[in-house]
Amino acid sequence: MAAPVKQMLNSAREALESEDGRVFADLMSLNHPYCKQQWSVSHISLDAPFDQLVFEHFRTSDAILAGDYLTAFASQSNVVQIFAKMFKIQKEDNWGLPLMNAIIKDLYLVARKADIAAVANGEAPGSKIDACADILMTVFRVCASDSRTSIEYSKRWGLMTIINLLFKCYFKTNKLHLCKPLIKAIDNNNKDIKDEYTIADRVTYNYFVGMKFMFDNEFKAADKCLTFAFENCLKSSMGNKRKILTYLIPVKISLGHMPSGGVLKKYNLCEFENVVTAVRNGNIKLLNETIEEHAAFFIRAGIYLILEKLKVITLRNLFKKIYIITGSFQMDVVNFKLALNWQGLEDVDFEETECILANMINDGFIKGYLSEAHKKMVVSKVTAFPALKDFL
């Protein structure tokens, strides 16, 4: 057996004897320096089940170096499953949490590479990500069920790390409905420690939960989560802050808060500059042109449909301008039709204009009613155009 392997196993044995989870986790990380070379280890002189766990770890490392990510994923899956069985029978103890965090993060990273290889072999995209999620759920159940152990030794401290990885799996395979029970597991069943997880885990958690709320059109909840993620993300992590803003900006606009040009320039999000201008000024023509121009970016980010919904807010701001210009609480519907035609919507006729106004009244964007007899829209003398944050 090569000297580096002997040294690694001696270190592993010492870490296990002292129950030093951090040291053992470092040794089991696929980023460890010894993983840069193939060793073809056939025998591991450690007590069960750690002998098999370390053996599978070496198999994973060797397979990665050989470029065989399907084998690597199978071996790393074994690593996590062996750990889960061992962790489940350890009562009143959580020294293995650092090890759990290391091996499940590696599992997800290997799964992404394995999925690419699986697709090349004719399998459906996401098959290995789904398999990864199934294995992560096994570990999740072990930690979630440890509810009677005292907080200090509870396995529940590992929940948020597992849930964040499950979020990544479900967002990647477009199975967002599976996120709801995970959110409930934190927000309802683990309120006592929700704010005690590491800030890094909480930033990631709020980022994904914020996106889920955004896709469900729950913009106030999305704003709260994404704002937390943005404000608590490391200032040096410009890429991550930019990613958060990609979703926070449309949420803010939907609630009537327009980001400054300085923020857009700082984080290189020029794609939103004309979106902000268009919505603020009620310029539906400019909004349509901007969405079309940057469609690839918006589709890639998954916010294309969210921006489509901004058209209603843009129309609301356009109609509010007409209300301000006329200075009347009773306005001819034809004026709104002419404004829409002027904005490039030439095909919109009188009846369709009435339909647009009726829907906006029904949805709360405008307080008023349509007078069919006089072909006018009559609006409230108190708050004709309620603030978006009051009803969205």
Phi, psi and chi 1 to 4 in degrees:
 res  aa     phi    psi   chi1   chi2   chi3   chi4
   1 MET       -  134.2 -176.6  179.1  -67.8      -
   2 ALA   -63.0  147.1      -      -      -      -
   3 ALA   -57.2  -43.3      -      -      -      -
   4 PRO   -60.2  -36.0  -25.6   36.5      -      -
   5 VAL   -68.6  -43.0  176.3      -      -      -
   6 LYS   -59.2  -44.1  -72.6 -176.6  178.3  179.0
   7 GLN   -63.0  -41.8 -177.3 -179.9   -9.1      -
   8 MET   -63.7  -44.0  177.5  -90.1 -173.4      -
   9 LEU   -67.0  -36.6  -68.4  176.8      -      -
  10 ASN   -63.4  -41.8  -73.3  -25.5      -      -
  11 SER   -65.2  -39.0  -62.4      -      -      -
  12 ALA   -64.6  -42.4      -      -      -      -
  13 ARG   -62.2  -43.6 -169.3  175.6  -64.0  107.1
  14 GLU   -64.7  -40.8  -67.9  174.2    3.6      -
  15 ALA   -65.1  -38.5      -      -      -      -
  16 LEU   -69.5  -40.5  -69.8  171.2      -      -
  17 GLU   -64.0  -35.0  -70.6  173.5   -6.0      -
  18 SER   -94.9    1.2   61.2      -      -      -
  19 GLU    52.4   45.8  -64.9 -172.5  -16.0      -
  20 ASP   -93.2   91.4 -168.9  -26.8      -      -
  21 GLY   -64.1  -33.5      -      -      -      -
  22 ARG   -68.3  -43.3  -64.6 -171.1 -177.4  -78.2
  23 VAL   -65.9  -44.8  170.9      -      -      -
  24 PHE   -65.3  -36.8 -166.1   60.0      -      -
  25 ALA   -62.9  -41.4      -      -      -      -
  26 ASP   -62.2  -39.4 -179.7   59.0      -      -
  27 LEU   -68.8  -29.5  -66.8  169.1      -      -
  28 MET   -91.4    1.8  -70.1  -64.7   99.3      -
  29 SER   -77.7  138.7  169.7      -      -      -
  30 LEU   -74.2   -2.1  -67.5  173.3      -      -
  31 ASN   -94.0   -2.0  -71.0  -37.0      -      -
  32 HIS   -64.1  142.9 -162.3  -76.9      -      -
  33 PRO   -52.7  -34.2  -29.0   35.8      -      -
  34 TYR   -70.3  -13.4   72.7   78.4      -      -
  35 CYS   -78.3   -0.7  -71.2      -      -      -
  36 LYS   -85.9    2.0  -65.4  179.2 -179.4  179.1
  37 GLN  -139.1  143.1 -177.4  176.2  -18.3      -
  38 GLN   -79.3  138.8  -73.8 -176.6  -55.1      -
  39 TRP  -120.0  -21.2  -61.1  105.9      -      -
  40 SER    50.3   52.3  -58.9      -      -      -
  41 VAL   -73.8  134.7  176.3      -      -      -
  42 SER  -113.3  -16.8   58.3      -      -      -
  43 HIS  -140.7  132.9  175.3   69.2      -      -
  44 ILE  -118.3  118.1  -56.1  -64.5      -      -
  45 SER   -91.3   65.6   55.4      -      -      -
  46 LEU  -130.5  160.2  -67.2  174.2      -      -
  47 ASP   -67.9  149.3  -66.5  -23.4      -      -
  48 ALA   -68.3  146.4      -      -      -      -
  49 PRO   -91.8    8.8   35.4  -35.3      -      -
  50 PHE   -70.3  -24.4  -65.4  102.1      -      -
  51 ASP   -62.3  -45.3   55.7  -15.2      -      -
  52 GLN   -71.5  -36.5 -170.1   62.1   29.6      -
  53 LEU   -61.4  -46.4 -173.5  149.9      -      -
  54 VAL   -68.9  -36.1  174.5      -      -      -
  55 PHE   -60.5  -46.4  174.6   73.2      -      -
  56 GLU   -65.7  -32.6  -67.2  -69.3  -11.7      -
  57 HIS   -62.6  -44.5  168.0   71.0      -      -
  58 PHE   -63.7  -38.7  -86.6  111.8      -      -
  59 ARG   -61.7  -41.0  -74.4 -170.0   62.3 -167.5
  60 THR   -61.3  -49.2  -57.9      -      -      -
  61 SER   -59.8  -45.9  176.1      -      -      -
  62 ASP   -63.5  -39.9  -72.6   -9.2      -      -
  63 ALA   -65.9  -38.4      -      -      -      -
  64 ILE   -63.7  -44.5  -70.4  173.9      -      -
  65 LEU   -63.6  -28.7  -69.1  171.9      -      -
  66 ALA   -85.2   -3.9      -      -      -      -
  67 GLY    77.8   14.8      -      -      -      -
  68 ASP   -99.8   85.4 -175.9   -3.1      -      -
  69 TYR   -77.6  -20.7  -75.7   98.0      -      -
  70 LEU   -68.7  -43.9  -68.0  175.2      -      -
  71 THR   -66.8  -39.8  -62.4      -      -      -
  72 ALA   -60.2  -42.1      -      -      -      -
  73 PHE   -66.6  -41.2  176.6   67.1      -      -
  74 ALA   -61.2  -42.7      -      -      -      -
  75 SER   -69.7  -42.6  -63.1      -      -      -
  76 GLN   -67.7  -31.4 -171.0   65.1   16.6      -
  77 SER   -61.7  -40.8  -62.6      -      -      -
  78 ASN   -63.7  -39.6  -69.8  -22.9      -      -
  79 VAL   -56.9  -49.6  169.2      -      -      -
  80 VAL   -67.7  -39.4  176.6      -      -      -
  81 GLN   -68.3  -38.5  -71.2  169.7  -31.1      -
  82 ILE   -63.2  -43.3  -68.0  167.6      -      -
  83 PHE   -61.6  -44.6  169.1   83.1      -      -
  84 ALA   -59.4  -42.4      -      -      -      -
  85 LYS   -64.5  -42.2  -69.3  178.2 -178.0  177.3
  86 MET   -66.5  -43.7  177.6  -87.3  -63.3      -
  87 PHE   -66.3  -33.8 -153.7   38.6      -      -
  88 LYS   -64.4  -36.9 -175.8  176.7 -178.3  178.9
  89 ILE   -87.5   -7.0   61.4  176.1      -      -
  90 GLN   -81.9  105.8  -74.6 -173.5  -13.8      -
  91 LYS   -92.2  146.7  -56.3  -60.7 -178.9 -178.4
  92 GLU    53.4   38.7  -58.1  -75.1  -27.9      -
  93 ASP  -153.8  141.6 -147.5  -20.9      -      -
  94 ASN  -141.6   25.6   64.1    1.9      -      -
  95 TRP   -63.3  -18.2   70.1  -92.7      -      -
  96 GLY   -83.0   -0.2      -      -      -      -
  97 LEU   -58.4  -44.3  -77.2  176.7      -      -
  98 PRO   -58.8  -37.9  -25.2   36.3      -      -
  99 LEU   -64.5  -44.6  171.0   61.6      -      -
 100 MET   -57.4  -47.4 -178.6 -161.0   78.0      -
 101 ASN   -58.4  -42.2  -68.8  -19.7      -      -
 102 ALA   -67.0  -46.5      -      -      -      -
 103 ILE   -76.4  -30.3   61.4  177.4      -      -
 104 ILE   -77.0  -31.8   62.7  175.0      -      -
 105 LYS   -65.7  -41.5  -72.3  175.7 -178.5  176.6
 106 ASP   -64.0  -37.9  -77.8  -17.5      -      -
 107 LEU   -58.7  -45.4  175.7   68.1      -      -
 108 TYR   -64.7  -43.0  174.0   72.4      -      -
 109 LEU   -64.3  -40.2  -66.0  175.0      -      -
 110 VAL   -68.8  -36.7  173.0      -      -      -
 111 ALA   -60.8  -38.8      -      -      -      -
 112 ARG   -62.8  -43.1  -70.1  179.8   58.6 -179.9
 113 LYS   -69.3  -38.8  -64.7  -72.9 -175.1   70.6
 114 ALA   -65.6  -33.5      -      -      -      -
 115 ASP   -65.2  -38.4 -159.3   63.6      -      -
 116 ILE   -62.5  -43.2  -64.4  172.0      -      -
 117 ALA   -66.2  -37.9      -      -      -      -
 118 ALA   -65.5  -40.5      -      -      -      -
 119 VAL   -62.4  -39.7  170.4      -      -      -
 120 ALA   -63.8  -25.4      -      -      -      -
 121 ASN   -91.5    5.4  -73.6  -12.1      -      -
 122 GLY    99.5    0.8      -      -      -      -
 123 GLU   -79.0  159.8  -68.0 -173.3   37.2      -
 124 ALA   -69.3  142.3      -      -      -      -
 125 PRO   -58.6  137.1  -23.0   33.1      -      -
 126 GLY    92.7   -2.3      -      -      -      -
 127 SER   -62.6  -41.5   61.6      -      -      -
 128 LYS   -77.1  -28.8  -61.8  -54.3  176.1 -173.3
 129 ILE   -67.2  -40.5  -57.2  -62.3      -      -
 130 ASP   -63.3  -41.6  -75.7  -22.5      -      -
 131 ALA   -64.5  -39.3      -      -      -      -
 132 CYS   -60.5  -45.1  174.6      -      -      -
 133 ALA   -61.6  -39.5      -      -      -      -
 134 ASP   -61.5  -41.2  -70.4  -18.9      -      -
 135 ILE   -70.2  -40.0  -64.3  167.8      -      -
 136 LEU   -62.1  -35.1  -71.6  172.7      -      -
 137 MET   -64.5  -30.6  -80.7  -57.6  -59.6      -
 138 THR   -62.7  -44.2  -57.5      -      -      -
 139 VAL   -70.2  -37.3 -172.5      -      -      -
 140 PHE   -57.6  -44.8  170.2   82.2      -      -
 141 ARG   -63.8  -37.3  -66.1 -173.5 -170.7   98.7
 142 VAL   -61.0  -45.9  171.9      -      -      -
 143 CYS   -73.8  -40.5  -66.9      -      -      -
 144 ALA   -67.0  -30.4      -      -      -      -
 145 SER   -80.7   -7.6   63.1      -      -      -
 146 ASP   -86.3   62.0 -168.0   29.2      -      -
 147 SER   -91.8  -16.1   56.8      -      -      -
 148 ARG   -95.0  -14.6  -63.6 -176.2  178.5 -179.6
 149 THR   -71.4  146.7  -55.5      -      -      -
 150 SER   -59.8  148.8   62.8      -      -      -
 151 ILE   -51.9  -41.1  -70.8  -63.8      -      -
 152 GLU   -58.3  -38.1 -177.9 -178.0   -1.6      -
 153 TYR  -108.3   12.8  -60.8  104.8      -      -
 154 SER   -76.3  143.2  177.2      -      -      -
 155 LYS   -77.3  -10.5  -63.5  178.6  178.7   66.9
 156 ARG   -62.2  -17.2  -72.1 -171.4  -65.9  147.2
 157 TRP   -64.6  -14.6  -72.7  110.4      -      -
 158 GLY   -93.1   -4.4      -      -      -      -
 159 LEU   -61.4  -45.5  -80.9  175.6      -      -
 160 MET   -66.8  -36.0 -166.4  168.3  -81.0      -
 161 THR   -63.0  -44.2  -60.8      -      -      -
 162 ILE   -64.2  -45.9  -56.2  168.5      -      -
 163 ILE   -62.1  -39.6  -73.3  172.8      -      -
 164 ASN   -62.2  -38.1  -73.8  -19.9      -      -
 165 LEU   -70.6  -36.7  -71.0  172.5      -      -
 166 LEU   -65.0  -39.0  -77.4  166.9      -      -
 167 PHE   -56.7  -45.5  -79.0  155.9      -      -
 168 LYS   -60.0  -41.3  -69.2 -179.1  179.9 -179.1
 169 CYS   -64.1  -48.6  -68.8      -      -      -
 170 TYR   -69.3  -34.9  -64.3  148.9      -      -
 171 PHE   -70.2  -34.5  -89.4   78.0      -      -
 172 LYS   -70.8  -32.3 -161.0  161.9 -172.6   64.2
 173 THR  -102.4    9.5   56.3      -      -      -
 174 ASN    57.1   47.9 -162.0   27.2      -      -
 175 LYS  -120.3   57.1  -64.7  179.7  178.5  177.3
 176 LEU   -65.2  -23.1  -56.7 -167.1      -      -
 177 HIS   -63.9  -21.4   63.5  -75.8      -      -
 178 LEU   -79.5   -6.8  -63.8  176.4      -      -
 179 CYS   -76.9  -27.2  -64.7      -      -      -
 180 LYS   -57.4  -48.4 -169.2  171.9 -178.0  178.7
 181 PRO   -64.8  -26.8    8.8  -16.0      -      -
 182 LEU   -70.5  -41.3  -58.5  178.5      -      -
 183 ILE   -63.1  -41.1  -62.6  170.8      -      -
 184 LYS   -62.8  -36.7 -177.4  179.6  178.3 -179.1
 185 ALA   -60.8  -34.2      -      -      -      -
 186 ILE   -87.1  -52.0  -67.0  -67.0      -      -
 187 ASP   -71.7  -31.5  -69.7   -6.2      -      -
 188 ASN  -104.0  -43.6  -66.1   -7.2      -      -
 189 ASN   -93.4  -12.8  -58.2  -22.8      -      -
 190 ASN  -134.1   38.8  -69.3  -79.6      -      -
 191 LYS   -59.5  -31.3  -75.0 -176.7  178.1  179.1
 192 ASP   -64.7  -25.0   53.6  -24.8      -      -
 193 ILE  -122.9    5.1   59.1  174.3      -      -
 194 LYS   -53.7  -42.2  178.4 -178.1  176.9 -178.2
 195 ASP   -89.7    7.4  -64.6  -29.5      -      -
 196 GLU  -106.0   -5.2  -56.9  -59.9  -36.0      -
 197 TYR   -67.6  165.8  -71.0  103.7      -      -
 198 THR   -62.0  149.9   66.6      -      -      -
 199 ILE   -62.4  -33.4 -167.8   63.1      -      -
 200 ALA   -63.0  -44.4      -      -      -      -
 201 ASP   -66.2  -38.9  -86.4  -19.8      -      -
 202 ARG   -68.8  -35.4  -72.1  161.2   61.8 -160.0
 203 VAL   -63.8  -47.2  164.6      -      -      -
 204 THR   -62.9  -44.1  -56.5      -      -      -
 205 TYR   -59.7  -48.3  175.9   80.7      -      -
 206 ASN   -67.5  -30.6  -83.0  -82.6      -      -
 207 TYR   -62.4  -49.0  167.5   67.7      -      -
 208 PHE   -71.7  -41.5  -78.2  108.4      -      -
 209 VAL   -64.4  -38.8  173.8      -      -      -
 210 GLY   -61.1  -42.4      -      -      -      -
 211 MET   -63.9  -40.7  -77.3 -161.9  -67.1      -
 212 LYS   -61.5  -44.8  176.3   67.2  168.1   63.0
 213 PHE   -62.0  -39.0  -79.9  133.7      -      -
 214 MET   -62.1  -46.3 -179.9 -168.8   70.8      -
 215 PHE   -66.8  -22.5  -69.0  129.2      -      -
 216 ASP   -91.1    7.0  -69.7  -19.0      -      -
 217 ASN    63.8   24.2  -65.6  -37.1      -      -
 218 GLU   -98.4   78.1  -62.9 -179.2   39.2      -
 219 PHE   -71.2  -33.6  -65.5  118.0      -      -
 220 LYS   -65.6  -44.2  -73.6 -177.1 -179.7  177.9
 221 ALA   -66.1  -39.0      -      -      -      -
 222 ALA   -63.7  -41.7      -      -      -      -
 223 ASP   -59.8  -44.8 -178.0   25.3      -      -
 224 LYS   -61.4  -47.3 -179.1  179.7  178.0 -178.7
 225 CYS   -68.6  -48.1  -69.0      -      -      -
 226 LEU   -68.6  -33.9  -69.0  170.2      -      -
 227 THR   -65.1  -42.5  -62.5      -      -      -
 228 PHE   -58.9  -46.7  176.3   91.4      -      -
 229 ALA   -61.2  -43.5      -      -      -      -
 230 PHE   -67.6  -45.4 -179.9   74.0      -      -
 231 GLU   -70.2  -25.7  -68.9  178.5  -11.4      -
 232 ASN  -103.3   -3.0  -70.3  -81.3      -      -
 233 CYS   -72.0  142.2 -177.4      -      -      -
 234 LEU   -54.3  134.5  -71.6  173.5      -      -
 235 LYS   -59.7  -29.8  -69.6 -177.6  178.8  179.7
 236 SER   -75.8  -16.1   57.7      -      -      -
 237 SER   -87.9   67.1  -60.2      -      -      -
 238 MET   -60.6  -37.1  -68.5  -69.0  -73.7      -
 239 GLY   -63.8  -43.4      -      -      -      -
 240 ASN   -68.2  -40.0  -72.8  -21.2      -      -
 241 LYS   -64.7  -37.5  -69.0 -179.7   82.7   72.9
 242 ARG   -64.7  -40.4 -178.5  179.6 -173.2  -87.3
 243 LYS   -63.7  -42.2 -171.2 -179.2  -67.5 -174.5
 244 ILE   -62.8  -44.0  -63.6  168.1      -      -
 245 LEU   -63.3  -28.8  -83.2  178.3      -      -
 246 THR   -57.1  -30.5  -58.0      -      -      -
 247 TYR  -100.4  -32.5  -57.5   98.5      -      -
 248 LEU   -68.0  -36.8 -178.5   56.0      -      -
 249 ILE   -61.0  -51.5  -73.2  171.7      -      -
 250 PRO   -62.4  -31.0    4.1  -10.2      -      -
 251 VAL   -66.4  -46.2  167.3      -      -      -
 252 LYS   -60.8  -44.6  -71.9  -74.2 -170.8 -175.1
 253 ILE   -61.9  -39.8  -63.5  174.4      -      -
 254 SER   -62.7  -24.9  -63.2      -      -      -
 255 LEU   -97.5    5.3  -67.3  172.2      -      -
 256 GLY    89.5   11.9      -      -      -      -
 257 HIS  -106.9  115.9  -55.4  -61.3      -      -
 258 MET   -94.9  126.5  -56.3  -62.5  163.1      -
 259 PRO   -68.5  152.0   25.7  -33.8      -      -
 260 SER   -77.4  157.3   67.8      -      -      -
 261 GLY   -63.2  -30.9      -      -      -      -
 262 GLY   -62.8  -41.1      -      -      -      -
 263 VAL   -64.9  -43.5  168.8      -      -      -
 264 LEU   -63.1  -39.4  -61.1  179.3      -      -
 265 LYS   -70.9  -42.8  -74.3 -175.8  173.2   63.6
 266 LYS   -58.5  -40.3  179.7  177.8  179.5  179.6
 267 TYR  -103.8   16.2  -67.4   98.4      -      -
 268 ASN    52.8   52.7 -169.0   25.8      -      -
 269 LEU  -119.1   52.4  -72.7  166.7      -      -
 270 CYS   -64.3  -18.6   57.2      -      -      -
 271 GLU   -60.2  -23.7  -66.2   88.5   -8.2      -
 272 PHE   -92.4   -8.4  -72.2  103.0      -      -
 273 GLU   -57.7  -51.6  -72.7 -179.5   -5.7      -
 274 ASN   -74.7  -21.9  -79.4  -20.9      -      -
 275 VAL   -63.9  -47.5  171.5      -      -      -
 276 VAL   -61.0  -47.1  172.9      -      -      -
 277 THR   -59.8  -45.1  -58.5      -      -      -
 278 ALA   -64.2  -47.0      -      -      -      -
 279 VAL   -65.7  -45.1  175.8      -      -      -
 280 ARG   -60.1  -41.8  179.3 -173.4  -74.7  122.2
 281 ASN   -92.0   -0.5  -63.1  -27.8      -      -
 282 GLY    67.9   32.7      -      -      -      -
 283 ASN   -98.3   87.0 -169.0  -25.4      -      -
 284 ILE   -65.8  -30.8 -168.6   67.6      -      -
 285 LYS   -64.4  -46.3 -177.7  178.8 -178.9 -178.6
 286 LEU   -65.1  -38.5  176.9   60.4      -      -
 287 LEU   -63.1  -45.8 -178.8   62.4      -      -
 288 ASN   -60.3  -42.1  -75.6  -28.0      -      -
 289 GLU   -66.3  -39.1  -69.0  171.7   -9.0      -
 290 THR   -69.5  -43.4  -57.2      -      -      -
 291 ILE   -61.0  -40.2  -67.9  175.2      -      -
 292 GLU   -67.6  -42.7 -177.3   65.8   26.6      -
 293 GLU   -63.4  -40.2  180.0 -176.4   -4.5      -
 294 HIS  -108.9   26.6  -60.1  -65.7      -      -
 295 ALA   -56.0  -41.4      -      -      -      -
 296 ALA   -60.2  -44.0      -      -      -      -
 297 PHE   -64.5  -46.0  170.7   79.3      -      -
 298 PHE   -67.8  -37.2  -64.2  137.4      -      -
 299 ILE   -68.3  -44.1  -68.6  170.9      -      -
 300 ARG   -60.1  -37.3 -170.2  165.1   58.7 -110.7
 301 ALA   -80.0  -13.0      -      -      -      -
 302 GLY    81.2   20.2      -      -      -      -
 303 ILE  -116.0   10.8   57.6  173.3      -      -
 304 TYR   -58.0  -45.8 -175.5   86.7      -      -
 305 LEU   -69.5  -31.6  -66.5  179.4      -      -
 306 ILE   -64.2  -41.1  -58.4  -63.0      -      -
 307 LEU   -68.6  -32.8  -67.6  178.7      -      -
 308 GLU   -60.3  -36.1  -78.4  -77.2  -41.6      -
 309 LYS   -70.0  -19.8  -67.0  174.6 -176.8  177.6
 310 LEU   -68.7  -13.4  -67.7 -179.1      -      -
 311 LYS   -62.6  -35.4  -68.9 -179.6  179.6 -179.9
 312 VAL   -64.7  -42.4  179.5      -      -      -
 313 ILE   -66.6  -37.4  -62.0  173.8      -      -
 314 THR   -63.6  -43.3  -53.6      -      -      -
 315 LEU   -63.6  -39.1  -71.3  175.4      -      -
 316 ARG   -59.1  -42.9  175.3 -106.2 -170.8 -158.1
 317 ASN   -70.3  -33.3  -68.2  -17.4      -      -
 318 LEU   -63.9  -46.5  172.7   62.7      -      -
 319 PHE   -67.2  -32.4  -65.4  162.0      -      -
 320 LYS   -64.6  -36.1 -174.9  177.5 -179.7 -179.3
 321 LYS   -62.1  -41.9  -81.2 -170.9  170.2 -175.0
 322 ILE   -62.0  -41.8  -63.8  172.6      -      -
 323 TYR   -60.6  -42.9  161.4   69.7      -      -
 324 ILE   -68.4  -42.4  -66.9  171.8      -      -
 325 ILE   -65.3  -44.3  -68.8  170.1      -      -
 326 THR   -72.4  -29.7   58.9      -      -      -
 327 GLY    63.5   26.6      -      -      -      -
 328 SER  -129.1  152.8  172.9      -      -      -
 329 PHE   -90.1   -4.8  -60.8  108.0      -      -
 330 GLN  -123.9  114.5  -60.3 -179.3   26.0      -
 331 MET  -124.9  139.2  -65.5  161.3  -75.6      -
 332 ASP   -66.8  131.6  -66.7  -34.4      -      -
 333 VAL   -60.8  -31.3  172.3      -      -      -
 334 VAL   -60.4  -29.7   69.9      -      -      -
 335 ASN   -63.7  -36.3  -70.4  -24.2      -      -
 336 PHE   -71.4  -36.6  -63.9   99.6      -      -
 337 LYS   -63.0  -45.4  173.2 -168.3  174.6  -62.5
 338 LEU   -63.6  -37.2  -68.0  173.0      -      -
 339 ALA   -64.9  -41.1      -      -      -      -
 340 LEU   -66.0  -42.2  -68.2  172.6      -      -
 341 ASN   -63.0  -39.9  -63.9  156.9      -      -
 342 TRP   -65.0  -28.5  173.6   66.9      -      -
 343 GLN   -85.1   11.5  -76.6  -75.2  -39.3      -
 344 GLY    98.9   -2.8      -      -      -      -
 345 LEU   -94.8   65.8  -56.0  177.4      -      -
 346 GLU   -63.9  -26.5  -67.2   91.1   -7.7      -
 347 ASP   -81.5   -8.9  -64.1  -26.2      -      -
 348 VAL   -74.4  119.7  174.4      -      -      -
 349 ASP   -99.2 -174.2   57.4   20.1      -      -
 350 PHE   -62.0  -45.7 -172.9   87.3      -      -
 351 GLU   -64.0  -40.8  -72.5   72.9   20.3      -
 352 GLU   -67.8  -34.9 -169.7  170.9   -9.3      -
 353 THR   -62.9  -43.4  -58.2      -      -      -
 354 GLU   -60.4  -39.4  -78.4 -170.8  -44.8      -
 355 CYS   -64.3  -43.4 -176.1      -      -      -
 356 ILE   -61.0  -46.1  -67.8  171.5      -      -
 357 LEU   -64.9  -41.3  -70.6  170.2      -      -
 358 ALA   -62.2  -41.6      -      -      -      -
 359 ASN   -65.6  -39.3  -74.6  -27.0      -      -
 360 MET   -68.9  -34.7  -64.9 -174.1   75.7      -
 361 ILE   -67.0  -44.0  -68.7  170.4      -      -
 362 ASN   -63.1  -36.6 -176.7   64.8      -      -
 363 ASP   -84.8   -3.5  -66.8  -21.4      -      -
 364 GLY    93.9    1.8      -      -      -      -
 365 PHE   -70.7  -28.8  -72.0   94.3      -      -
 366 ILE  -132.4  137.4  -56.9  172.7      -      -
 367 LYS  -100.4  110.5  -81.0 -169.8  176.4 -178.8
 368 GLY   170.4 -161.3      -      -      -      -
 369 TYR  -154.7  162.8   63.6   90.6      -      -
 370 LEU   -99.3  133.5  -69.0  174.5      -      -
 371 SER  -101.1  103.7  172.2      -      -      -
 372 GLU   -62.6  -39.9  -71.1  -74.0  -19.3      -
 373 ALA   -63.8  -39.4      -      -      -      -
 374 HIS  -102.6   -0.8  -60.6   91.2      -      -
 375 LYS    53.1   47.8  -60.6 -172.8 -176.5  -57.2
 376 LYS  -130.6  160.2  -68.2  178.6  179.9  -69.7
 377 MET  -109.0  127.7 -180.0  171.5   73.0      -
 378 VAL  -108.0  124.2 -177.5      -      -      -
 379 VAL  -112.4  163.2  -63.6      -      -      -
 380 SER   -62.7  142.4  168.8      -      -      -
 381 LYS   -82.2   -9.7  -66.9 -178.4  179.1 -179.1
 382 VAL   -93.6  -65.2 -179.1      -      -      -
 383 THR  -136.5   87.6  -49.2      -      -      -
 384 ALA   -66.3  -37.9      -      -      -      -
 385 PHE  -125.2   90.3  -69.8   82.4      -      -
 386 PRO   -58.9  149.8  -19.3   31.5      -      -
 387 ALA   -61.1  139.4      -      -      -      -
 388 LEU   -58.8  -37.6  -61.6  173.8      -      -
 389 LYS   -65.4  -16.9   61.3 -178.4  177.7   61.3
 390 ASP   -79.2  -17.3  -67.8  -21.3      -      -
 391 PHE  -138.6   -9.1   63.9   92.4      -      -
 392 LEU   -88.8      -  -75.2  179.1      -      -
